[in-house]
Amino acid sequence: MSSDTVFIAFQANDDTRPIIEAIEADNPEARVAHFPAMIKVDAPGRLVVRRESIEERLGRAYDLRELQINLVSLSGNIDESEDEFVLCWN
């Protein structure tokens, strides 16, 4: 894994499936690894989580702060707004 790789990991449950699907759709270079109790997403350089992409899959409004409910770990500097949660190394 490159030193500029970022990652985010979530508990593996029904609540995180649409989040992972949205991350995969918005980050074509991301690699998703499924573990028994966790799903980890690695991306080279930058990973973006978009509120709108999650809302499309959930069919309801979504506050990106809800990510923290099922968040296990992450690596990278965080830049967040109401619309995007971005991990990257500055």
N, C-alpha and C positions, 0 to 999 in steps of 0.2 A: 504494500500500500504506500503510495506516495506521501511525502510530508505535507503536501497541500490538500490532501483528502479531508473532507469534512464528513461527519455522520450525525444521524439522529436515530434514536432507538425508542420504540414504543412497546408497551405490553401487547401481547398478541390476544386480541379479543374482538368482538363484533363492532365495538365503537371505533377501533382504529383502522378497520378495513377500508372505509371510504377515504380516510386520510392518506393511507399508503397508496391507494389507487390514484389520488390526485397528485401526490408527489411523483409517482412514476410517470404520469402523463405530462407533467410540467418539467421534468428533468430526465430527458431521454438517456443521458449518460450515467444515471444513477444505477447502482446495483443493490438489489434487495435480497437480504438473507433472512430466511425464516428459521427460528429456533423454537423449541417447545413452548417457551413463555414470552418470547420477545421477537420483534421484527426490527432489523437494523437496516438502515438505508445509508450507503456510502456514496459520495459523489466527488469527482475530481474538481477541486477548486471552489465550487459554489453549489449550494442547494437552496431552492426556493420552495416555500410552502405558501400557496395562494388561497386566500379565503374564498374567493369566487369558485375556484376549482372544487374545493371541499363542499361548498354549498350546492353546487350542481349535482354532486353525488348523494348528498344527504337529503336534498329536497327541502331544506329549511335554512334559516339564517344561522350563521356560525361565527362565533367570536374566537379569534385565533388564540386567546388566552386559554381556551378550552384544551389546547394541546397539552398543557401542563398536567391535566388529570391523568393521562396515560403515558406520560413521558418517563422513560427510564434513564436515558443519558444522551448527551450530545457532545460534539467536538467542533469547535470553530467559534469565531466571533459572531455575536448575534446582532442583527439589525432588524428591528421590527416596527411595523406600523399597523394600522387597522386592516390593511389589505394584504400585507406580505410579512412572512417570517423568513429571514435570509440568514444562512450560515455561510461564512467564508473566512479566509485568513487574510487579514489586512496587511 
